[in-house]
């Protein structure tokens, strides 16, 4: 795990070890591409107002800010959000709610190994 896999000369000779490469927080590119395709397909069927709500939510806008931008009441935005939630579950399946919260198995394994090594270090010192 301590093997040097790359040296970034542009960044002052920063050294990347094998464990740095394996423990990246970035998602697998194939998973990102599949999610993007699913998301684009889902959004392609949305009415313009619902699509606008999705875009504002992605930007991090609050419900009341979205309501002001779209010139509707907060309750209308809440209703659209509930409808979108149901539509996402219907489109992607009921397991989507658990799937988006699950850590990849390889991350769990690496985290468990790190915790085990940390405990071992604490016991020895």
C-alpha positions in Angstrom: 0.0 0.0 0.0 3.0 2.3 0.4 4.2 1.8 -3.2 4.7 5.0 -5.2 2.4 5.0 -8.2 2.9 8.6 -9.5 4.8 11.8 -8.8 3.1 15.1 -9.7 5.9 17.3 -10.9 3.4 20.2 -11.6 2.4 20.2 -7.9 5.9 20.4 -6.4 6.7 16.8 -6.7 3.7 15.5 -4.8 4.0 11.7 -4.4 0.9 9.5 -4.7 1.0 6.2 -3.0 -1.1 3.1 -3.8 -3.4 3.6 -0.9 -4.0 7.2 -2.1 -5.2 6.0 -5.4 -7.3 3.2 -4.1 -9.0 5.3 -1.4 -10.3 8.1 -3.7 -13.8 9.4 -2.8 -14.7 9.7 -6.4 -17.3 7.3 -7.8 -16.4 4.7 -10.4 -16.7 6.4 -13.8 -19.0 3.7 -15.2 -21.4 4.3 -12.2 -21.3 8.0 -12.9 -22.1 7.5 -16.6 -25.0 5.1 -15.8 -26.4 7.5 -13.2 -26.2 10.4 -15.8 -28.0 8.3 -18.4 -30.7 7.3 -16.0 -31.1 10.9 -14.8 -31.2 12.4 -18.3 -33.9 9.9 -19.3 -35.9 10.7 -16.2 -35.6 14.4 -16.7 -36.5 14.2 -20.5 -40.1 13.4 -19.6 -40.6 16.2 -17.0 -42.8 19.2 -17.6 -40.9 22.5 -17.8 -41.9 23.6 -14.3 -40.8 20.3 -12.6 -37.6 20.4 -14.6 -36.9 23.9 -13.3 -37.5 22.8 -9.7 -35.0 20.0 -10.2 -32.4 22.4 -11.6 -32.9 24.9 -8.8 -32.6 22.0 -6.2 -29.4 20.9 -7.8 -28.1 24.4 -7.5 -28.9 24.3 -3.7 -31.8 26.7 -3.7 -34.4 26.5 -0.9 -38.0 25.8 -1.5 -39.0 29.4 -0.8 -36.3 30.7 -3.1 -37.6 28.4 -5.9 -41.2 29.6 -5.2 -40.1 33.2 -5.6 -38.2 32.5 -8.8 -41.2 30.6 -10.3 -43.7 33.0 -8.9 -45.7 30.3 -7.1 -46.5 29.6 -3.4 -44.2 27.5 -1.2 -46.9 24.8 -1.0 -46.8 24.4 -4.8 -43.1 23.7 -4.6 -43.6 21.2 -1.8 -46.2 19.4 -3.9 -43.9 19.3 -6.9 -41.1 18.0 -4.7 -43.4 15.2 -3.4 -44.5 14.4 -6.9 -40.8 14.3 -8.1 -39.9 12.0 -5.2 -42.6 9.5 -6.1 -41.7 9.7 -9.8 -38.1 9.0 -9.1 -38.9 6.0 -7.0 -41.3 4.8 -9.7 -38.8 5.3 -12.4 -35.7 4.0 -10.7 -37.2 1.4 -8.4 -38.0 1.4 -4.6 -34.4 0.3 -3.8 -33.0 3.6 -5.1 -33.4 5.2 -1.6 -31.2 2.6 0.0 -28.8 2.6 -3.0 -28.0 6.3 -2.9 -27.1 6.1 0.8 -24.9 2.9 0.5 -21.1 3.2 0.5 -19.4 1.2 -2.2 -18.2 -2.2 -0.9 -14.6 -1.4 -1.7 -14.8 1.8 0.5 -16.2 -0.2 3.4 -13.3 -2.7 3.1 -10.7 0.1 3.0 -12.3 1.9 5.9 -12.4 -1.3 8.0 -8.7 -1.9 7.3 -7.8 1.6 8.3 -9.8 1.4 11.5 -8.2 -2.0 12.3 -4.7 -0.6 11.8 -5.6 2.5 13.9 -6.8 0.3 16.8 -3.7 -1.8 16.5 -1.5 1.3 16.6 -3.3 2.6 19.6 -2.9 -0.7 21.5 0.9 -0.7 20.7 1.5 2.9 21.7 
